[in-house]
Amino acid sequence: MQVLRRATINGGRAVGLDRLIGSLEPGKRADLIGLNLFGSAHPVAVYKVVSQVVYCARPSNVELAMVNGRVLLRNREVLGLDEPGFLHQAQAAGTDLVAWLEERRK
C-alpha cells in the first residue's frame, strides 16, 4: 500500500496538486487506469491485488485509461486517435531528428 500511496496521493502532494490529483474525490480530476490482472499469464497467482499491481502489472494489463474524466483507451483501443497515422508521424519526426542531429555534428 505504501508504494501505491506514493504513486497516487503522495505524488499529488509532491507536485503541490493534491487538491486536484492523487485520489478519486468529487471535484478532482479523474485520471485513472483500469487493469485486467487475469487477461494474461502472470508469474504468480493474484492473491493480494495491491501487491499484484505494484510488483507484477505491466502495460499489457491496461484495459482502460481516463484523463480528467475523459476515456482515452477502452478495451486496449485508443479512442479518438488515428493510431497508424500518429505512429507514421512519430516515425517521420524521429527520422527528421536523427538527420538534424547528424547535420549539427558536422
GUNU-955141 format. One record per residue (C-alpha): residue in one letter; z negated, y, x negated. Coordinates in steps of 0.2 Angstrom, whole numbers, plus 5000, padded with zeros to 4 digits. Layout:
N
+------+------+------+------+
| code |    z |    y |    x |
+------+------+------+------+
|    a |    Z |    Y |    X |
...
+------+------+------+------+
***
This chain:
106
+------+------+------+------+
| code |    z |    y |    x |
+------+------+------+------+
|    m | 5000 | 5000 | 5000 |
|    q | 4996 | 5012 | 4986 |
|    v | 5014 | 5011 | 4979 |
|    l | 5021 | 5014 | 4997 |
|    r | 5010 | 5029 | 4999 |
|    r | 5016 | 5036 | 4983 |
|    a | 5034 | 5034 | 4988 |
|    t | 5031 | 5042 | 5005 |
|    i | 5016 | 5054 | 5010 |
|    n | 5011 | 5057 | 4992 |
|    g | 5029 | 5060 | 4987 |
|    g | 5030 | 5074 | 5000 |
|    r | 5014 | 5081 | 4994 |
|    a | 5020 | 5081 | 4976 |
|    v | 5035 | 5092 | 4980 |
|    g | 5025 | 5103 | 4992 |
|    l | 5034 | 5097 | 5008 |
|    d | 5021 | 5086 | 5015 |
|    r | 5021 | 5097 | 5031 |
|    l | 5039 | 5091 | 5033 |
|    i | 5042 | 5074 | 5025 |
|    g | 5032 | 5059 | 5019 |
|    s | 5026 | 5052 | 5036 |
|    l | 5033 | 5049 | 5053 |
|    e | 5025 | 5063 | 5064 |
|    p | 5031 | 5075 | 5078 |
|    g | 5039 | 5090 | 5070 |
|    k | 5043 | 5081 | 5054 |
|    r | 5060 | 5076 | 5048 |
|    a | 5064 | 5058 | 5052 |
|    d | 5070 | 5052 | 5035 |
|    l | 5069 | 5033 | 5035 |
|    i | 5077 | 5017 | 5032 |
|    g | 5076 | 5000 | 5041 |
|    l | 5076 | 4984 | 5031 |
|    n | 5081 | 4967 | 5036 |
|    l | 5070 | 4956 | 5024 |
|    f | 5077 | 4940 | 5032 |
|    g | 5095 | 4944 | 5030 |
|    s | 5097 | 4937 | 5013 |
|    a | 5088 | 4925 | 5002 |
|    h | 5073 | 4931 | 4993 |
|    p | 5064 | 4924 | 4978 |
|    v | 5048 | 4922 | 4989 |
|    a | 5044 | 4920 | 5007 |
|    v | 5039 | 4935 | 5017 |
|    y | 5020 | 4934 | 5020 |
|    k | 5015 | 4952 | 5016 |
|    v | 5028 | 4964 | 5022 |
|    v | 5022 | 4979 | 5012 |
|    s | 5022 | 4969 | 4996 |
|    q | 5039 | 4962 | 5000 |
|    v | 5046 | 4979 | 5002 |
|    v | 5038 | 4986 | 4986 |
|    y | 5042 | 4971 | 4975 |
|    c | 5057 | 4962 | 4982 |
|    a | 5068 | 4973 | 4993 |
|    r | 5085 | 4978 | 4987 |
|    p | 5099 | 4989 | 4993 |
|    s | 5107 | 4974 | 5002 |
|    n | 5092 | 4974 | 5014 |
|    v | 5095 | 4991 | 5020 |
|    e | 5102 | 4990 | 5038 |
|    l | 5098 | 5007 | 5044 |
|    a | 5097 | 5025 | 5036 |
|    m | 5092 | 5040 | 5045 |
|    v | 5091 | 5058 | 5038 |
|    n | 5082 | 5071 | 5048 |
|    g | 5084 | 5061 | 5063 |
|    r | 5102 | 5058 | 5061 |
|    v | 5108 | 5040 | 5059 |
|    l | 5120 | 5039 | 5044 |
|    l | 5120 | 5020 | 5042 |
|    r | 5119 | 5007 | 5055 |
|    n | 5121 | 4988 | 5053 |
|    r | 5126 | 4992 | 5035 |
|    e | 5140 | 5003 | 5040 |
|    v | 5142 | 5021 | 5035 |
|    l | 5144 | 5032 | 5051 |
|    g | 5155 | 5047 | 5051 |
|    l | 5162 | 5045 | 5034 |
|    d | 5179 | 5039 | 5028 |
|    e | 5171 | 5027 | 5016 |
|    p | 5188 | 5022 | 5007 |
|    g | 5194 | 5040 | 5006 |
|    f | 5177 | 5045 | 4999 |
|    l | 5177 | 5032 | 4986 |
|    h | 5195 | 5037 | 4981 |
|    q | 5190 | 5055 | 4979 |
|    a | 5175 | 5050 | 4969 |
|    q | 5186 | 5039 | 4958 |
|    a | 5198 | 5054 | 4955 |
|    a | 5184 | 5066 | 4952 |
|    g | 5177 | 5053 | 4939 |
|    t | 5194 | 5052 | 4931 |
|    d | 5195 | 5071 | 4930 |
|    l | 5178 | 5072 | 4922 |
|    v | 5182 | 5060 | 4909 |
|    a | 5198 | 5069 | 4905 |
|    w | 5189 | 5086 | 4904 |
|    l | 5176 | 5079 | 4893 |
|    e | 5189 | 5072 | 4881 |
|    e | 5198 | 5088 | 4881 |
|    r | 5182 | 5098 | 4876 |
|    r | 5179 | 5086 | 4862 |
|    k | 5195 | 5091 | 4853 |
+------+------+------+------+
***
